[in-house]
Amino acid sequence: MTTKFIKLHRAVMAALLPWLAPLATAQDVQAPAEEPLVVQEITCAGNEQTSCEFIRDHLYLNAGDALDEEQIRNAELRMSALRNFESVKFRLEKGARRGAVIVVIEVEEASPIVREWLLGGSSRTDSERGVFAGRLAHQNLFGKGKIVDFTGVAVVPIGGDAINEAYDVSLRYVDPQLFDSSRYFAVAGARWRKRRYEDIYGNFGSMDAGQLEFTLGRRIADFSYLSLGITFRPSNDWVSGRWDSDGSFVISSPESYGNPGVTIAYGWSTEDDIHFPTQGTTFQIDAGGDYEPSEPEGRSHVQFRKTWARAGAYWTLKLGGDPSPEYQTSLGESQLFALSYARPVTPGDIVQRGRWYIEPGFAIKGYTDSGTVFYEYGLKAGFRADTRIFGYIDLYLLATKDGSR
Amino acid sequence: MRHAIALLVLLANSGVDAAEVTATFVDGKLGARVDALPFPAGLPKELTSGLTNRLYARVSVADARATLGQKVVEIAIRYDLWDQTFSVVSTLDGTIADSRTLANLPEVNALLSALPLPHLFEVATLPPTDLTLRVEVLLNPIDREKMQMIRKWVAQNSMPEVAGRQGITVSNAIFNRIFEQYADGSNVAAAWRAAATSRPFRIAPEK
């Protein structure tokens, strides 16, 4: 179509050679006085799932206002940023009288179904395993932005002297705007978790439990939030054993897995995109609570991530893995401390957005049987993309070395 | 030293996207013409939307060693819904350089297919060595300040009506492209942009 367009240009060009004469001298020319336009009405086109009221709310203009093109361009950008729409275009139509215009907001709605897949291989602390995870979510339930998602994670041992095996299945219902409040959000979920691990020093753990979770959160100021979560487990089959720094071996059912367990979390997020941040920070600290189980390795109680864009690449410093701010969740496997270097790939028909990345990192795992610190360091390399066919994918390999040997 | 009226243009060359830049010389000033810019397919519809569409052209002239000068030309095109004509206003570094009305879309297309950017650089100030013109054209550019504002809005995005708060939709390729340009360090970005460089040419001294 572009070629036809250019051909059309060329065909008509011949008749317009006089126009192609040099432009007049700058100071001699005045722009024509523009007739001010007035908004008669604002209408929508192309919206099937989304109400016109919702769309109109993003344009800070009303009927009777003078047409402000700056406002229209800003609204176009803001709305383009929403996941509700594939594209947003504004156009004007003639109103009832000269100078009165109808602003038409033409949208192409995006699918509310989100798919996310994780496929990785990792060799860590004498354990080789495959990591498989998937998430399927509907993000505009009832046409009101409620979310239901189903997530499954499997860490399958492949080889090695140590064991690390985990299975996790969860179903969540999320209300990002509880009772239509812009401040409150809530999550209700059911989850089943099974996990066992044992390293070469004898540290071990096992868990097999179903649980129900409820979280109520409140957003504070522009970017922060505070949430309270309660977890109920009908049976809490959980035990762990670990070496301590004094050389003693402690066997326990961790207190944080009591029934019910209470979690208080405080955090903030100024990132522009949870999957492909180009800037911003996330931070979360949990107290008295549970480890997030959706990450194959379990998750730290403190999480921090900051991204910079420099020289065509993205640099991300991470503590505690990838973030799950507010009610969101992310799938991923990271070391405790990591610095990620990522470069974007050119978008195409299949990959709509993508980055390959390398991520050196470091993690403290506990203590060895001799009471020394047990830590690992290593490198992760992968490719993360938003694809038209599969949704989000993250393919990676992660290898670490036991630094205590 | 006076420079000649003769301008030795060794043919234009496209750097990217098959666009071609040709040096032009009028009234002692060096300019450019950009042919065959691969505009987005939806441009004709955009042009008749009734909203102002802006073409932002950054033109730089350089020799083998350095950039010798840079100018910014902005061409604002607006369709009058009632008269069904197009007003075209060109500015050079912020000063209005030309203003006229085109009768229909084919005329606008003709203008865009051989985009004239005249009167940019005083020939007298340019050395008689091999020069090139580089033209970067952006459609409806967004400056960094506005982008920061939008980014903040996206990050804040706690609008009660919004389905999900995960920030930008990564399926929106246009928005992503703009973000990537800012990440690259550009001060002005756009959903569509193209760049091309002329073949070397030389301004011959008058004999």
Interface residues (C-beta under 8 A of the other chain):
Chain A: M1 T2 F5 I6 L8 H9 R10 V12 M13 A15 L16 W19 L20 P22 L23 A24 T25 A26 Q27 V29 Q30 A31 P32 F54 D57 E69 I72 R73 N74 L77 R78 S80 A81 L82 R83 N84 F85 E86 S87 K89 F90 R91 L92 E93 K94 R98 V101 A110 P112 Q139 N140 K144 G145 I147 P176 Q177 D180 S181 S182 R183 R219 D222 F223 S269 T270 E271 D272 D273 I274 H275 F276 T278 Q279 G280 A309 A311 G312 Y314 E326 Q328 P344 P347 Q352 R353 D386 Y392
Chain B: T24 V26 D27 G31 R33 A36 P38 F39 P40 A41 L43 P44 K45 E46 S49 G50 L51 T52 L81 W82 S87 V89 S90 L92 T95 I96 A97 D98 S99 R100 T101 L102 P106 E107 N109 A110 L111 L112 S113 A114 P116 P118 H119 N140 I142 K146 M149 I150 R151 W153 V154 A155 Q156 N157 S158 M159 P160 E161 V162 A163 G164 R165 Q166 G167 I168 T169 V170 S171 N172 A173 I174 F175 N176 R177 F179 E180 Y182 A183 D184 G185
